[in-house]
Amino acid sequence: APAGQTETDAVTAAFLQDHRWLLESASTGANQRIDAVFPKDRPFEFSFSGTNMSVSGGCNGLRGSYQINAEGQFVAGRMISTMMACEPALMAADKALSELLAKPLRIMLVQGPQPSLILLSANNDVLMLKGQKTPEAMYGPATRVFLEVAAQTIACESPPSGQSQCLQVREIKFDEKGLKAGSPGEWQPFNSSIEGYQHTPGVRNVVRVNRFQPPADAPAVYVLDLVVESAIEPK
């Protein structure tokens, strides 16, 4: 293996699970880009948990098991997907990726601050994925919180980087039956951002987020887990 590149002894399930893996490039053995797996701006993202993997970014989320066998090959189990209909390019991307994952792939790891996974098929198709450490790997377990996000943003003193205004949020509590408990407090300007959340002005949302607390009193990090409800608010 080239310098800096290791075989499967470094590719452990724990290492895979500690990163989110974005598909950065895909090419055939003839060095032709596999355009079908890049249907839009958001690339395919692979995530791993134990012996399971999930892939998002096309039309339908793909889920299944995987293993790294004794020959150092990445072997995906039968992938199941949700059954939404989307524009043809997205559905074709899911199909193309499923076909690439259908046969055992040799797996290699290039270590570094942003590690790379290389998956190589028997006919020399190459998938390269870039790894980004998950918040769980960086900060430890999350606290799950429900936030109501107001339909309109407001001017605030310290908006998140790259934004001119802040969201307005208030925390919501639910009881054991899943019903809202108590009354939410006053709206507060939210001087942070919620990773994965896209706000549409005029739409109020209740979101379930994972809140991570970095060390040394750094600001909390919020990652979207689920949009629980949405409603269009009259102006």
N, C-alpha and C positions, 0 to 999 in steps of 0.2 A: 504494500500500500504506500502511496506517496507520503511525504513528510506531513505530519499534522493530521493524517487520516488514519483512522483505526477501523478494524473490523468489528464484528458484533459483540466482542467481549465488553465494549463500553456502552452498547445500546441495551440498557436495561429497561424493564417496564417502568421503574421509578423515574428514570431519566426522561423517558417519553412523557410520562404523566406530568412532570414538572414544567412542561413547556406547551405552548400552543404552537402548532406548526402550520405555516402558511405556504401554499404551493407557489413557488417563485418561478420555476421554469419546467417545461416538459418538452422533450424532443424525441424523435424517432432515431433508430439506428443509423439512418441516412442523414442525421443532423438537421432534420426539418422540424420546425416548431409545431407542436400539436395544438393548433389553434382552438380546437373544439373545447378544451378544458379551461379556456380563458374567455368566457362569454361576456363578462362585464368587468367593472372596476374592482369589485370585491372578490379577492381570490378565494379559492377553496381553503378552508381551515380544518386541520385535523386535530382532534383532542383525544387523549387516552385516559382510561381509568381502569386500573387493574388489567384484566385481559380483554377489555372492551375498547372499541374505538368508535368515534362518531365524526362525521364529515359534514360541514355546512358550507354554503356559498353558492350552490346551484339552485335548482328548483326545490327539490325535496331533500330534507336531511337524511343522511345515510347512517345506519348504525349496524354494528356487528361485532363479532369477536375477532381477535387476531392472536398470532403467536410468532415467536422467532424460533425456528426449528433448529435441530442439531447441525444442519448444513449451513446455518447462518442466513437463512432465508426468511423474509417477512411474508407470512401467509395469512391473508385475510379470510375469515369465515364468510359464510353467506351473508351478504349485506341486505338489510331490509330498509325500506324507505317509507316516508309518508306518501300520500297518494294525491297530492295537489296537481292541478294542471297549470302550466306556466307558458310563457312564450317559448317557441320552439328551440331557441338557442340555449336556454337554461336546461330544458329537458334533455337536449342532446349532450350538454356538458355532463350531466349526471350519468348518462349512458356511457359516454366515453371514459369517464373516470372509473366507473364500475368495471368496465372491460379491462382497463389497465391493472386494476387490483385483483382481477379474477384468478391470476396465476401467481405462483410464488415469485417473489422479487428478492434479489440479493440486496442486503441493506448495509450501508456504510455510514459512518459518522465523521464529520469534520468538526473538531472541537474549536471553541473560541467563545468570545463574549456573546455572539449570536450564532449558535451552532447550526450546522447544516446536516440534514439527512438526505442521503442519495439512495434512491430505489431504482434498481437496474433489472430489466426483464431479460428473459433468455434471448430475445431477438434485439437486445440493446436499446430498447426504449428507456429513457432516463427521466425520472421525476426528481426534482430537487426541492426540498422544503426547508424554510428558514424557521428556526426556533426562537420563541420569545417566552421568557419565564412567566409562569402564571402568578397572579397575586398571591395565591395560597403558598407557592414555593418561596416567594419573597417575604411575606408578612405573617404567615401562619393562618390558622383558621379564621373564618369570617363570622361576623354577626349578621344575621338576616334581619332586614328592616323593611317595613312598608312605608313608602312616602307617597303623599298626594302631591302632584305637580300642577300648579295653577295653569290655566289656559294662556295667560299673558305673562311675559317676562317683565322685569322692572329694571330701571337704572339702579346701580349699586356701586359701592365704593371700590370693591376689588373683584371685578368679574373674572372668570376663568380665562386662562391664556387663550388668545385668539378670538374671544367673544367680547361684545360690547355691553352686554347686559347679563343679568343673573336670572335663573329660574326662581320662582317662588315655591317653597315646599312647606309641608307640615307632616309630621309623623302620624301614622294611623296604627291603632292597635286592633287586633282581632281576638275574639274569644275562642274557646275550644271548638265551638260549632262553626267557626269560620265567619261569624257575624262581627261587624264593627262594634268595638267596645268603647264606651265613653265618647266624649266629643273631642274632635281634634282641636289643637291650639290655634294660635294666630299664624297667619302666613309669615314665613321668614325668608329673607333673601338667601339664596344658596350660593355661597362663594366658591363652590367647587364644581366639578363636572361629574356626570355619571357615564362611565365608559360603556359604550354600546347603545346609549339612549339618544334618539333623535327627536327633538321637540318640534311640534307643529303649532305655530301660533293659533290660538283659538280652540285648541283641543286640551281638555283637562285629562290627566292620566293618573291612575294609581299604579305604582310600580313596586315590584319586589326587588330589592337590591341586596348585594353582599357588601358589607362595610368592613374594610380592612384598616387596622391601625398600625402604621409603620412605627418603628422605634423612635426615640429621641423627640417625642412630642411633635413629630411632623404631622401635617394635616391628614385626616382620614382619606382613604381611597374608596370610591364607590363604583361598583360594577353592576350593570343591569343583569338581573336574573330572569324577570318575567314582567310583561305589561299585564296587569290584572284586569283593568277596565279602562275604557276611554269614553269620553263624551265631548261632543261639540258644544261649546258654551256660547250663548248669544252675547254679542258685544254690548 
